[in-house]
């Protein structure tokens, strides 16, 4: 989704190519144009596993910054102020929500013992402070989520509301539910220069501006 938003053409926007050039564990041979482990999923660099998601994003869009609670990390954790700054500069944020499974995810797959190490990747593309500048208690984030059931089956994420035009693709999620204090989650952003005029704009407008990300998104499931 981010590669498409940044305007990269083939092969960068093809999910299979991104996977093949980022995945290195469990028998995958990187960059051989064959998906030996298709559907296995990618690791995010914790628990001694390789940073496959980071590798894939770097391959697809270039150098990235990582925000997490691991110390030392010069970038530090993601905060509401940072998130507003990124969205204000038209920089989408890849959210690796460890343990944050889709609403319709099977209760038994993956097994509970493995859930602490697994999760779901989403892209934060918009921000709305609901007119309460200085308070984040009612803030909302616009989420691009490649899980199909929200629109296809009406199985909806908790506490979320439809995005622009009444669609669940993307949808609005309360910032409190995103929970920036979750020490397991990781946030990745590209290093393209922000668009100078946008960070000074009134924050509620930003969610609408960032619809460009959703409008040009291709389904990569």
Residue frames as qw, qx, qy, qz and C-alpha x, y, z in Angstrom:
[[0.000, 0.885, 0.465, 0.000, 0.00, 0.00, 0.00],
 [0.284, -0.821, 0.098, 0.486, 2.78, 2.43, 0.84],
 [0.427, -0.146, 0.599, 0.661, 4.71, 1.58, -2.33],
 [0.226, 0.624, 0.650, 0.370, 1.60, 2.35, -4.37],
 [0.142, -0.933, -0.267, 0.196, 1.06, 5.61, -2.51],
 [0.356, -0.668, 0.311, 0.575, 4.64, 6.66, -3.22],
 [0.565, 0.712, -0.123, -0.399, 4.08, 5.97, -6.91],
 [0.221, -0.455, 0.825, 0.252, 6.45, 3.06, -7.41],
 [0.759, 0.302, -0.289, -0.500, 5.70, 0.87, -10.39],
 [0.999, -0.041, 0.019, -0.027, 6.20, -2.85, -10.93],
 [0.597, -0.209, -0.771, -0.070, 7.69, -4.94, -9.50],
 [0.074, 0.188, -0.581, 0.788, 7.56, -2.97, -6.24],
 [0.534, -0.119, 0.172, -0.820, 3.76, -2.88, -5.88],
 [0.779, -0.005, -0.555, -0.292, 3.35, -6.62, -6.33],
 [0.702, -0.577, 0.274, -0.317, 2.82, -8.35, -3.00],
 [0.990, 0.007, 0.034, 0.138, 4.60, -11.53, -4.09],
 [0.608, 0.551, -0.216, 0.529, 7.72, -9.63, -5.12],
 [0.229, -0.743, 0.320, -0.541, 7.83, -7.66, -1.87],
 [0.881, -0.381, 0.213, -0.181, 7.50, -10.91, 0.08],
 [0.941, 0.220, -0.031, 0.256, 10.11, -12.72, -2.00],
 [0.463, 0.594, -0.251, 0.608, 12.66, -9.93, -1.48],
 [0.295, -0.663, 0.337, -0.600, 12.06, -9.53, 2.25],
 [0.913, -0.306, 0.121, -0.243, 11.45, -13.04, 3.54],
 [0.303, 0.635, -0.704, 0.092, 14.61, -14.94, 4.57],
 [0.322, -0.295, 0.820, -0.370, 13.55, -17.60, 7.12],
 [0.698, 0.125, 0.598, -0.373, 11.85, -21.00, 7.09],
 [0.637, 0.159, 0.691, 0.301, 13.14, -22.04, 3.69],
 [0.414, 0.882, 0.194, -0.112, 12.46, -18.94, 1.61],
 [0.644, -0.017, 0.269, 0.716, 15.19, -18.17, -0.92],
 [0.065, 0.777, 0.173, -0.602, 15.17, -14.37, -1.32],
 [0.241, 0.715, -0.267, -0.599, 14.81, -12.76, -4.74],
 [0.243, -0.143, 0.885, 0.370, 14.61, -15.97, -6.76],
 [0.459, 0.085, -0.317, -0.826, 11.10, -15.14, -8.03],
 [0.576, -0.192, -0.776, -0.171, 9.72, -18.29, -6.35],
 [0.475, -0.519, 0.273, -0.656, 7.59, -18.25, -3.20],
 [0.452, 0.097, -0.877, 0.135, 8.79, -21.31, -1.32],
 [0.155, -0.259, -0.769, 0.564, 6.94, -20.27, 1.87],
 [0.215, -0.334, -0.324, -0.858, 3.89, -18.52, 0.47],
 [0.617, -0.548, -0.355, -0.439, 1.37, -17.77, 3.20],
 [0.680, -0.167, -0.548, 0.459, 3.81, -18.41, 6.04],
 [0.284, -0.944, -0.165, -0.018, 3.98, -14.79, 7.14],
 [0.501, 0.578, -0.283, 0.579, 6.89, -12.49, 7.94],
 [0.614, -0.485, -0.395, 0.481, 8.80, -11.85, 11.14],
 [0.041, 0.949, 0.098, 0.296, 9.33, -8.35, 12.52],
 [0.401, 0.594, -0.456, 0.527, 12.73, -8.74, 14.15],
 [0.477, -0.564, 0.427, -0.522, 11.75, -9.69, 17.70],
 [0.912, -0.203, 0.295, -0.202, 12.34, -12.92, 19.59],
 [0.499, -0.413, 0.670, 0.364, 15.58, -13.55, 17.74],
 [0.640, 0.490, 0.566, 0.173, 13.85, -13.73, 14.35],
 [0.385, 0.052, 0.304, 0.870, 15.01, -11.65, 11.35],
 [0.186, 0.541, 0.243, -0.783, 13.41, -8.25, 10.58],
 [0.360, 0.253, 0.773, 0.458, 11.66, -9.50, 7.47],
 [0.156, 0.863, 0.479, -0.035, 8.93, -6.86, 7.40],
 [0.170, -0.856, 0.156, 0.462, 11.57, -4.15, 7.69],
 [0.400, -0.223, 0.682, 0.569, 13.62, -5.80, 4.93],
 [0.327, 0.523, 0.733, 0.286, 10.60, -5.94, 2.67],
 [0.055, 0.939, 0.289, -0.178, 9.62, -2.31, 3.27],
 [0.279, -0.699, 0.362, 0.550, 13.18, -1.12, 2.69],
 [0.402, 0.037, 0.752, 0.521, 13.32, -3.05, -0.56],
 [0.233, 0.671, 0.677, 0.194, 9.98, -1.64, -1.71],
 [0.026, 0.958, 0.247, 0.140, 10.26, 2.04, -0.70],
 [0.390, 0.638, -0.328, 0.577, 13.81, 2.73, 0.54],
 [0.287, 0.131, -0.664, 0.678, 15.25, 3.65, 3.96],
 [0.506, -0.632, -0.462, -0.361, 12.84, 3.57, 6.89],
 [0.100, -0.437, 0.554, -0.701, 12.59, 4.65, 10.52],
 [0.573, -0.313, -0.755, -0.048, 11.35, 2.30, 13.24],
 [0.308, -0.489, 0.322, -0.750, 9.51, 3.41, 16.38],
 [0.765, -0.276, -0.577, -0.072, 9.16, 0.95, 19.26],
 [0.554, -0.787, 0.116, -0.244, 9.68, 0.60, 22.99],
 [0.923, -0.037, -0.110, 0.366, 12.93, -1.35, 22.70],
 [0.170, -0.954, 0.245, 0.028, 15.84, 0.43, 24.39],
 [0.040, -0.554, 0.038, 0.831, 18.12, 1.72, 23.00],
 [0.427, 0.559, 0.605, 0.372, 16.25, 3.06, 19.98],
 [0.224, -0.161, 0.007, 0.961, 17.20, 6.58, 18.89],
 [0.205, -0.323, -0.501, -0.776, 13.80, 7.02, 17.28],
 [0.258, -0.022, 0.605, -0.753, 11.93, 6.14, 20.47],
 [0.260, 0.394, 0.875, -0.105, 8.34, 4.90, 20.65],
 [0.006, -0.469, -0.520, -0.714, 5.50, 6.21, 18.53],
 [0.020, -0.378, -0.532, 0.758, 3.52, 9.02, 20.20],
 [0.301, 0.770, 0.551, -0.111, 0.36, 10.91, 19.31],
 [0.021, 0.869, -0.143, -0.473, 2.44, 13.99, 18.50],
 [0.238, -0.368, 0.747, 0.500, 4.72, 12.01, 16.19],
 [0.368, 0.391, 0.830, 0.148, 1.79, 10.33, 14.52],
 [0.234, 0.883, 0.308, -0.264, 0.18, 13.71, 13.82],
 [0.100, -0.740, 0.418, 0.517, 3.50, 14.96, 12.49],
 [0.315, -0.094, 0.848, 0.416, 3.88, 12.03, 10.08],
 [0.316, 0.609, 0.725, 0.064, 0.29, 12.17, 8.85],
 [0.077, 0.898, 0.117, -0.418, 0.59, 15.96, 8.59],
 [0.067, -0.627, 0.572, 0.524, 3.53, 15.49, 6.26],
 [0.821, 0.355, -0.165, -0.415, 1.57, 12.94, 4.20],
 [0.221, 0.425, -0.875, 0.068, 3.69, 10.06, 5.46],
 [0.857, -0.240, -0.253, -0.379, 1.66, 6.87, 6.01],
 [0.253, -0.546, 0.729, -0.326, 2.68, 4.72, 8.98],
 [0.699, 0.034, -0.694, -0.173, 2.95, 0.93, 8.82],
 [0.528, -0.481, 0.439, -0.546, 1.57, -0.40, 12.12],
 [0.526, 0.110, -0.843, 0.011, 2.72, -3.89, 13.13],
 [0.603, -0.430, 0.182, -0.647, -0.01, -4.71, 15.66],
 [0.301, 0.192, -0.921, 0.155, 1.41, -7.68, 17.55],
 [0.047, 0.257, 0.865, -0.428, -1.51, -9.63, 18.97],
 [0.357, 0.411, 0.180, -0.819, -3.98, -7.39, 17.15],
 [0.237, 0.128, 0.898, 0.347, -5.87, -9.89, 15.07],
 [0.278, -0.158, -0.408, -0.855, -8.76, -9.02, 12.73],
 [0.573, -0.130, 0.328, -0.739, -12.29, -9.18, 14.11],
 [0.914, 0.129, -0.079, -0.376, -13.05, -12.39, 12.24],
 [0.265, 0.526, -0.802, 0.101, -9.78, -14.14, 13.03],
 [0.791, -0.180, -0.574, -0.111, -10.22, -17.74, 14.13],
 [0.533, -0.744, 0.249, -0.317, -10.12, -18.12, 17.94],
 [0.904, -0.285, 0.304, 0.096, -7.96, -21.23, 17.59],
 [0.767, 0.233, 0.264, 0.536, -5.63, -20.37, 14.70],
 [0.491, 0.372, -0.724, 0.310, -2.97, -19.38, 15.52],
 [0.658, -0.433, -0.595, 0.164, -3.04, -21.21, 18.87],
 [0.337, -0.931, -0.079, -0.119, -3.12, -18.94, 21.96],
 [0.760, -0.466, 0.142, 0.431, 0.45, -19.94, 22.90],
 [0.573, 0.152, 0.332, 0.734, 1.75, -18.31, 19.71],
 [0.117, 0.874, 0.411, 0.232, -0.41, -15.19, 19.68],
 [0.372, -0.850, 0.018, 0.372, 1.99, -13.09, 21.71],
 [0.426, -0.374, 0.508, 0.648, 4.47, -13.35, 18.85],
 [0.255, 0.334, 0.713, 0.562, 2.04, -12.92, 15.94],
 [0.116, 0.582, 0.322, -0.737, -0.17, -10.13, 14.74],
 [0.461, 0.688, 0.533, 0.177, -1.52, -8.13, 11.85],
 [0.341, -0.170, 0.167, 0.909, -0.06, -5.30, 9.73],
 [0.192, 0.840, 0.507, -0.007, -2.09, -2.19, 8.92],
 [0.391, 0.238, 0.094, 0.884, -1.37, 1.28, 7.55],
 [0.090, -0.741, -0.425, 0.512, -2.37, 4.46, 9.39],
 [0.386, 0.363, 0.437, 0.726, -3.23, 6.99, 6.66],
 [0.114, -0.663, -0.224, -0.705, -5.27, 9.71, 8.38],
 [0.325, -0.223, -0.629, 0.670, -5.78, 11.51, 11.67],
 [0.232, -0.666, -0.334, -0.626, -8.68, 13.46, 13.17],
 [0.210, 0.064, -0.635, 0.741, -8.44, 15.22, 16.55],
 [0.200, -0.623, -0.753, -0.071, -12.23, 15.69, 16.65],
 [0.042, -0.811, -0.149, -0.565, -11.82, 19.39, 17.28],
 [0.658, -0.752, -0.020, 0.016, -10.18, 18.94, 20.68],
 [0.540, 0.628, -0.371, 0.421, -6.69, 20.31, 20.13],
 [0.094, -0.587, 0.594, -0.542, -4.43, 19.43, 23.06],
 [0.665, -0.170, 0.612, -0.393, -6.39, 16.32, 24.06],
 [0.275, 0.279, -0.838, -0.380, -6.02, 12.91, 22.46],
 [0.382, 0.041, 0.819, -0.426, -8.83, 11.17, 24.36],
 [0.648, 0.508, 0.443, -0.356, -11.25, 11.35, 21.42],
 [0.162, 0.624, -0.546, -0.535, -8.78, 11.28, 18.53],
 [0.888, 0.273, 0.339, -0.147, -9.32, 8.94, 15.59],
 [0.181, -0.485, 0.688, 0.508, -6.97, 7.34, 13.07],
 [0.779, 0.441, -0.089, -0.437, -7.88, 6.30, 9.55],
 [0.525, -0.362, 0.765, 0.094, -6.75, 2.71, 8.97],
 [0.665, 0.412, -0.485, -0.391, -6.06, 0.89, 5.72],
 [0.567, -0.283, 0.745, -0.208, -6.47, -2.79, 6.57],
 [0.357, 0.305, -0.730, -0.497, -6.01, -5.54, 3.95],
 [0.210, 0.123, 0.940, -0.240, -8.36, -7.90, 5.80],
 [0.150, -0.166, -0.613, -0.758, -11.34, -8.40, 3.43],
 [0.186, -0.461, -0.866, 0.046, -14.20, -9.32, 5.76],
 [0.011, -0.395, -0.346, 0.851, -14.98, -5.78, 6.89],
 [0.387, 0.323, -0.219, -0.835, -16.60, -4.90, 3.59],
 [0.381, 0.099, -0.824, -0.407, -17.24, -8.36, 2.17],
 [0.443, -0.301, -0.844, 0.027, -18.92, -10.00, 5.16],
 [0.356, -0.725, -0.115, -0.579, -19.79, -7.11, 7.47],
 [0.791, -0.414, -0.321, 0.315, -17.63, -8.52, 10.30],
 [0.127, 0.887, -0.048, 0.440, -16.56, -5.22, 11.81],
 [0.507, 0.149, -0.536, 0.659, -13.66, -4.23, 14.09],
 [0.385, -0.677, -0.566, 0.270, -14.69, -3.22, 17.61],
 [0.229, -0.755, -0.188, 0.585, -15.26, 0.49, 18.35],
 [0.269, -0.139, 0.465, 0.832, -14.48, 1.47, 14.77],
 [0.431, 0.674, 0.342, -0.493, -16.63, 3.51, 12.40],
 [0.719, 0.506, 0.375, 0.293, -16.82, 3.61, 8.60],
 [0.397, -0.279, 0.210, 0.849, -14.34, 5.74, 6.74],
 [0.225, 0.392, -0.168, -0.876, -15.14, 8.25, 4.00],
 [0.516, 0.118, -0.538, -0.656, -18.13, 7.46, 1.79],
 [0.810, -0.216, 0.215, -0.500, -19.41, 4.99, 4.41],
 [0.836, 0.284, -0.470, 0.006, -16.88, 2.31, 3.51],
 [0.786, -0.584, 0.195, 0.058, -14.90, 0.11, 5.91],
 [0.803, 0.053, 0.254, 0.536, -11.96, 0.32, 3.54],
 [0.343, 0.164, -0.702, 0.602, -10.43, 2.34, 5.19],
 [0.490, -0.695, -0.508, -0.140, -12.10, 2.74, 8.61],
 [0.081, -0.723, 0.313, -0.610, -11.73, 5.08, 11.60],
 [0.756, -0.271, -0.550, 0.229, -10.31, 3.60, 14.80],
 [0.388, -0.915, 0.010, -0.111, -10.01, 5.40, 18.18],
 [0.331, 0.681, -0.554, 0.346, -6.43, 6.31, 19.03],
 [0.524, -0.487, 0.553, -0.425, -7.00, 4.84, 22.50],
 [0.957, 0.067, 0.234, -0.159, -7.69, 1.45, 20.90],
 [0.687, 0.610, -0.340, 0.202, -4.52, 1.64, 18.83],
 [0.767, -0.632, 0.052, 0.099, -2.77, 1.98, 22.21],
 [0.472, 0.769, -0.344, 0.260, 0.57, 3.61, 21.48],
 [0.351, -0.671, 0.581, -0.298, 1.84, 2.35, 24.85],
 [0.990, 0.011, 0.111, -0.088, 1.73, -1.29, 23.73],
 [0.302, -0.722, 0.572, 0.244, 5.36, -2.32, 24.13],
 [0.681, 0.047, 0.697, 0.219, 5.01, -5.15, 21.59],
 [0.554, 0.763, 0.333, -0.009, 3.90, -3.01, 18.65],
 [0.484, -0.239, 0.346, 0.767, 6.22, -1.58, 16.00],
 [0.377, 0.858, 0.238, -0.257, 5.67, 1.41, 13.70],
 [0.592, -0.064, 0.443, 0.671, 7.60, 1.85, 10.45],
 [0.299, 0.885, 0.166, -0.315, 7.76, 4.99, 8.32],
 [0.732, 0.428, 0.161, 0.505, 9.58, 5.81, 5.12],
 [0.441, -0.521, -0.037, 0.730, 12.08, 8.66, 4.99],
 [0.296, 0.573, 0.424, 0.635, 10.68, 10.69, 2.12],
 [0.113, -0.004, -0.229, 0.967, 10.71, 14.40, 2.92],
 [0.140, 0.615, 0.693, -0.348, 7.35, 15.66, 4.24],
 [0.216, 0.647, 0.422, 0.598, 5.35, 18.03, 2.09],
 [0.273, 0.056, -0.359, 0.891, 6.19, 21.38, 3.77],
 [0.295, -0.286, -0.073, -0.909, 2.79, 23.06, 3.69],
 [0.650, -0.338, -0.592, -0.336, 0.77, 20.22, 5.22],
 [0.496, -0.197, -0.683, 0.499, 2.10, 20.01, 8.82],
 [0.001, 0.059, 0.283, -0.957, 0.68, 23.46, 9.56],
 [0.423, -0.267, -0.509, -0.700, -2.83, 22.57, 8.41],
 [0.600, -0.295, 0.344, -0.659, -5.72, 22.02, 10.80],
 [0.199, -0.244, 0.948, -0.049, -5.47, 18.38, 11.91],
 [0.632, 0.305, 0.613, -0.363, -9.09, 17.25, 11.16],
 [0.587, 0.670, -0.199, -0.409, -8.48, 18.00, 7.49],
 [0.041, -0.561, 0.809, 0.174, -5.61, 15.55, 7.36],
 [0.557, 0.092, 0.816, -0.125, -7.77, 12.46, 7.35],
 [0.630, 0.684, 0.275, -0.243, -9.45, 13.72, 4.20],
 [0.230, 0.809, -0.481, -0.247, -6.18, 14.70, 2.57],
 [0.231, -0.410, 0.880, 0.061, -4.72, 11.26, 3.19],
 [0.791, 0.314, 0.421, -0.314, -7.62, 9.61, 1.38],
 [0.476, 0.690, -0.476, -0.266, -5.23, 9.73, -1.56],
 [0.132, -0.380, 0.913, -0.069, -3.63, 6.67, -0.02],
 [0.540, 0.205, 0.760, -0.297, -6.92, 4.79, -0.02],
 [0.603, 0.638, 0.073, -0.473, -8.12, 6.05, -3.38],
 [0.495, 0.647, -0.546, -0.195, -5.10, 4.68, -5.23],
 [0.442, -0.372, 0.799, -0.167, -4.75, 1.53, -3.22],
 [0.662, 0.193, -0.614, -0.383, -4.79, -1.75, -5.08],
 [0.864, -0.348, 0.222, -0.288, -5.99, -4.86, -3.28],
 [0.322, 0.591, -0.739, 0.039, -2.92, -6.99, -2.68],
 [0.729, -0.290, 0.504, -0.362, -4.49, -9.96, -0.95]]
